[in-house]
Amino acid sequence: MLDAADACVWLIDSDSSVVFVSDPMRAWLEIESDLPAEVVQALLPPSFARGLPAAVHGARSDRGHQTCRLVIPAMAAEDHVPLKTATAHFVVLGGGQSHPDSDCPTLILGCLGEFVSDADIPWEVWFGESGIRDAAEAADAISSMRAERKARCQTLMAGNSSISRRFRNRVDLACRVRSHVGLSGDPGSGMSELASVIHHGDADRANEPFVCLDASLMDAELLEVYASPAIVPLSDSESARSTLCLDRFDEMPRDGQDRLVQFLQTFPERLRLIGMMNADSDEPLADQLRDELHDAMCVLPITVPRLRERQEDLPAMAQSLARSTRLSREAIELVQTYPWPGQWDELVAAMRFAEEVVRGERITREHFPLAIRSFRVSNTSTAQAVRHETSVVITRKEEPLQAFRIESLDAALAAYESELITKAMQAAGGNKADAARRLGISRARLLRKLESE
């Protein structure tokens, strides 16, 4: 097979002898007879004296072979063989220390040619046509996922209320500038999707590493390992930039914060942080983070507003999530009155559920999950506001006994029963058997009462 090779190749055995030289290599050497000792010595790998495997795993090893500069000395004047130089590659074929039990003789294959780095080799050479198709499909899937996430974030920021406009403006600013960003909100408020959209909002950051971590688990050692995809490129190139996205940043262990500050001090302009924090934390953020990290989160803080603060925006948000299916009037009223304790994630899941179960052209109240559609707003007021000199105190409203009156005992009992059922269903997360146990009735009886509502 080597006799028919068109490349400049040669073989070296374990005795330092050149046992084969291809015709193109002889033509390059301009030697047709036996090779002189000087040429044989020049064709050996530079670390041959340390053993065959050492010759291959020498100073520079690329994809399992050694690359070095080959220098063929000039022969005597009568031979008319000038000095020649070229790039040579050496690789072990069979036996050697890497396969000590092999019966195959140990040979080194030498070959002339310029070294081509992995990044310069076309994809089709590595993976073939099917690999190229798979890579294209993967790229399309990633692009589609990013587009879908961006569309969902546009829905999250939709609305004409002043709260939504301020929120949208802050996110747009974070997409345009490259600075540390501090996201705060309730669990399930869509902060991870916002962080992704902020990072990919600028086309210049398309190839920038974006590493997302759960900061509450990151002590110094784990941070060193899991942040390496973002940190290593910064060490390798002075022009590289990276972004670390840290969920539950306010719960990060202290030693992990110390290591993160070291990263920021080492790469002050090139490492960006996007922190996601709980807006309802009892402890001030300044007491939870080191001063350097707290200052970083204050560069561009963004608070994700709660859905119950954006009642006028909820119909548009829900309709956007419903896509082609329209919401009925009662469904819109339900979306506006329900408190959405699970925030954005609960709204997305509810609309997805409604889309799956609806069979007609409109989504009604009955198409929502049970815990949501069974929600009722109480019409009775049991509190009053008492104004003092410097404050307003909310207290329970006391009614005189003589004023006690109800329109219908049956209606009052039914309303109270419905309220208890709703609370039980919410506490049980929609599990009917669990809700029945909380109410002290059978599951069948609970189902009958739910159907009668």
SULHU-V784780 format. One record per backbone hydrogen bond with DSSP energy under -1.0 kcal/mol. NH is the residue of the N-H (numbers start at 1). CO is the residue of the C=O. E is the energy in kcal/mol with one decimal. If there is no record, write none. Layout:
NH/CO/E
NH/CO/E
This chain:
5/2/-1.4
9/7/-1.3
10/110/-1.8
11/20/-2.0
12/108/-2.3
13/17/-2.4
16/13/-1.6
19/11/-1.7
20/11/-1.1
22/9/-2.5
26/22/-2.2
27/23/-2.5
28/24/-2.0
29/25/-2.5
30/26/-1.7
31/26/-1.7
40/36/-2.2
41/37/-2.4
42/38/-1.7
43/39/-1.7
48/45/-1.6
50/47/-1.5
51/48/-2.0
55/51/-1.5
56/52/-1.3
57/53/-2.8
62/65/-3.1
65/62/-1.4
66/90/-2.4
67/60/-1.5
68/88/-2.4
70/86/-3.6
72/84/-3.4
75/81/-2.0
79/76/-1.5
84/72/-2.3
86/70/-2.1
88/68/-2.7
89/111/-2.5
90/66/-2.3
91/109/-1.7
93/107/-3.4
102/99/-1.6
107/93/-1.6
108/12/-2.6
109/91/-2.9
110/10/-3.2
111/89/-1.8
112/8/-1.9
113/87/-2.3
120/117/-1.1
121/118/-1.2
126/122/-1.2
127/123/-3.1
128/124/-1.4
131/127/-1.0
132/128/-1.9
133/129/-2.1
134/130/-2.5
135/131/-2.6
136/132/-2.4
137/133/-2.6
138/134/-2.5
139/135/-2.5
140/136/-2.5
141/137/-2.4
142/138/-2.4
143/139/-2.5
144/140/-2.8
145/141/-2.5
146/142/-2.4
147/143/-2.2
148/144/-2.6
149/145/-2.5
150/146/-2.4
151/147/-2.3
152/148/-2.3
153/149/-2.1
154/150/-2.1
155/151/-1.7
156/152/-2.4
157/153/-1.9
158/155/-1.2
165/161/-2.3
166/162/-2.2
167/163/-2.3
168/164/-2.8
169/165/-2.3
170/166/-2.0
171/167/-2.0
172/168/-2.5
173/169/-2.1
174/170/-2.2
175/171/-1.7
176/172/-1.3
177/173/-2.0
181/273/-2.4
182/300/-1.5
183/275/-3.4
184/302/-2.3
185/277/-1.9
189/186/-1.6
194/190/-1.9
195/191/-2.6
196/192/-1.8
197/193/-2.3
198/194/-2.8
199/195/-2.2
200/196/-2.5
205/202/-1.8
206/203/-1.6
211/243/-2.3
213/245/-2.9
215/247/-2.3
217/214/-1.8
218/215/-1.2
219/217/-1.2
223/219/-2.6
224/220/-1.9
225/221/-1.5
226/222/-3.1
227/223/-2.1
228/225/-1.0
230/227/-1.6
231/227/-1.9
232/228/-2.7
235/231/-1.5
236/232/-2.1
237/233/-1.8
242/270/-2.3
243/209/-2.1
244/272/-2.8
245/211/-3.2
246/274/-2.6
247/213/-2.8
249/276/-2.3
251/248/-1.8
252/249/-1.6
257/253/-2.0
258/254/-2.2
259/255/-1.9
260/256/-2.2
261/257/-2.4
262/258/-1.6
263/259/-1.9
264/260/-2.2
265/261/-2.3
266/262/-2.0
267/263/-2.6
271/267/-1.7
272/242/-2.4
274/244/-2.5
275/181/-2.5
276/246/-2.6
277/183/-2.8
279/185/-1.5
281/278/-1.1
287/284/-1.1
288/285/-1.0
289/285/-1.7
294/290/-2.9
295/291/-2.5
296/292/-1.6
297/293/-2.1
298/294/-1.0
299/296/-1.1
302/182/-3.1
304/184/-2.9
309/306/-1.1
310/307/-1.9
313/310/-1.1
314/310/-1.2
317/313/-2.0
318/314/-3.0
319/315/-2.5
320/316/-2.0
321/317/-1.8
322/318/-1.7
325/322/-1.7
326/361/-1.7
328/363/-2.9
332/328/-2.1
333/329/-2.3
334/330/-2.0
335/331/-2.4
336/332/-1.9
337/333/-2.0
338/334/-2.5
343/340/-1.7
345/188/-2.7
347/343/-1.8
348/344/-2.6
349/345/-2.3
350/346/-2.4
351/347/-2.4
352/348/-2.1
353/349/-2.3
354/350/-2.4
355/351/-2.2
356/352/-1.6
357/353/-1.7
358/354/-1.9
363/326/-3.1
367/364/-1.4
368/365/-1.5
372/369/-1.2
373/369/-2.7
374/370/-2.1
375/372/-1.6
384/395/-3.1
386/393/-3.4
388/391/-3.5
393/386/-3.2
395/384/-2.9
397/382/-1.4
403/400/-1.5
404/401/-1.7
412/408/-2.3
413/409/-2.8
414/410/-2.5
415/411/-2.5
416/412/-2.5
417/413/-2.8
418/414/-2.5
419/415/-2.1
420/416/-2.2
421/417/-2.4
422/418/-2.4
423/419/-2.4
424/420/-2.4
425/421/-2.7
426/422/-2.4
427/423/-2.7
428/424/-2.0
429/426/-1.0
430/425/-2.8
431/428/-1.2
435/431/-2.4
436/432/-2.6
437/433/-1.8
438/434/-2.0
439/435/-1.6
441/436/-2.2
446/442/-1.9
447/443/-2.4
448/444/-2.1
449/445/-2.0
450/446/-2.3
451/447/-2.2
452/448/-1.6
